[in-house]
Amino acid sequence: MGETILKMQGIQKYFSGVHALKGVDFELKAGEVHALMGENGAGKSTLIKVLCGIHKRDGGTVEYFGEEVNFANIADSQAAGISVVHQELNMMNHLTVAQNMFIGREPKKGMLIDDARMIREAKAMFDKIGVKIDPTIKLGDLTVGKQQMVEIAKAVSRDCKLLILDEPTAALTQPEVEELFKIMNDLKAKDIGMIYISHRMDEINRISDRVTVMRDGEYV
C-alpha cells in the first residue's frame, strides 16, 4: 500500500434535525481495498455521498491527495478521479457496450461521433483490466456480472484513482465474483484505492486490507 489518498475527519451530516453522521473518520491508501461495513441505516451511503459531492457536509474535513476538497457535485468528484459502481447499475441496455462506456464524452471526428475510435478505446480498456467483452454488442445481452465489468472499465477509463464498489457481488454468480476479485487485485497493483461496501464477511476477509465498521452514523 502506498500514500494516503483520502482522509475524512470528523464528518458531520444532518437531515431535518436527524444526526446522520456523527464525527466519522475514514482513511484510504493507494492500492488498498478498505471495506466499509454496517447495517442498513448505519451511514455508509451518506458518507460516500458526502465524499462525492452529492450531499454537502455540515462539519469535518476531507483531504484528497493531501489537499482539502469540497466537491460541489458528482461531476467534480469524477473529474478528480473518484468513481462509484452502484449496486443497481445505471446504464442503457439498448446501446452497445462501447456507447455506454463513453456516453456523454464520445470521441468525435469532425461533427460526428467516431464509433471506430470508441470501440477501439473500449477494447483497450477491457484489455487493461483483463476482461474479454465485445464492445460492439448491446449491453442488455450481457449478464449482470459482465455489465458490472463494463461499469468498472468505464470508471477506469476516466483515469480513476479512487473506486467505490457498493455491494458489487449482490447479483453475481460465484465465477463472476472470482472475475471481479481478479480485476480488483489488478487495480490494486496499479495503486487504485478502493472502498468496498459489503455485508458478506467471507468476501471482506478475503479481499480487504482494512475494515471500518459504522453504526448509527458513528465510526465504531
C-alpha positions, 0 to 999 in steps of 0.5 A, spaced: 500 500 500 502 506 498 500 514 500 494 516 503 489 518 498 483 520 502 482 522 509 475 524 512 475 527 519 470 528 523 464 528 518 458 531 520 451 530 516 444 532 518 437 531 515 431 535 518 434 535 525 436 527 524 444 526 526 446 522 520 453 522 521 456 523 527 464 525 527 466 519 522 473 518 520 475 514 514 482 513 511 484 510 504 491 508 501 493 507 494 492 500 492 488 498 498 481 495 498 478 498 505 471 495 506 466 499 509 461 495 513 454 496 517 447 495 517 442 498 513 441 505 516 448 505 519 451 511 514 455 508 509 451 511 503 451 518 506 458 518 507 460 516 500 455 521 498 458 526 502 465 524 499 462 525 492 459 531 492 452 529 492 450 531 499 454 537 502 457 536 509 455 540 515 462 539 519 469 535 518 474 535 513 476 531 507 483 531 504 484 528 497 491 527 495 493 531 501 489 537 499 482 539 502 476 538 497 469 540 497 466 537 491 460 541 489 457 535 485 458 528 482 461 531 476 467 534 480 468 528 484 469 524 477 473 529 474 478 528 480 478 521 479 473 518 484 468 513 481 462 509 484 459 502 481 452 502 484 449 496 486 443 497 481 447 499 475 445 505 471 446 504 464 442 503 457 441 496 455 439 498 448 446 501 446 452 497 445 457 496 450 462 501 447 456 507 447 455 506 454 462 506 456 463 513 453 456 516 453 456 523 454 464 524 452 464 520 445 470 521 441 468 525 435 471 526 428 469 532 425 461 533 427 460 526 428 461 521 433 467 516 431 464 509 433 471 506 430 475 510 435 470 508 441 470 501 440 477 501 439 478 505 446 473 500 449 477 494 447 483 497 450 480 498 456 477 491 457 484 489 455 487 493 461 483 490 466 483 483 463 476 482 461 474 479 454 467 483 452 465 485 445 464 492 445 460 492 439 454 488 442 448 491 446 449 491 453 442 488 455 445 481 452 450 481 457 449 478 464 449 482 470 456 480 472 459 482 465 455 489 465 458 490 472 465 489 468 463 494 463 461 499 469 468 498 472 472 499 465 468 505 464 470 508 471 477 506 469 477 509 463 476 516 466 483 515 469 480 513 476 484 513 482 479 512 487 473 506 486 467 505 490 464 498 489 457 498 493 455 491 494 458 489 487 457 481 488 449 482 490 447 479 483 453 475 481 454 468 480 460 465 484 465 465 477 463 472 476 465 474 483 472 470 482 472 475 475 471 481 479 476 479 485 481 478 479 480 485 476 480 488 483 487 485 485 489 488 478 487 495 480 490 494 486 497 493 483 496 499 479 495 503 486 487 504 485 484 505 492 478 502 493 472 502 498 468 496 498 461 496 501 459 489 503 455 485 508 458 478 506 464 477 511 467 471 507 468 476 501 471 482 506 476 477 509 478 475 503 479 481 499 480 487 504 486 490 507 482 494 512 475 494 515 471 500 518 465 498 521 459 504 522 453 504 526 448 509 527 452 514 523 458 513 528 465 510 526 465 504 531 
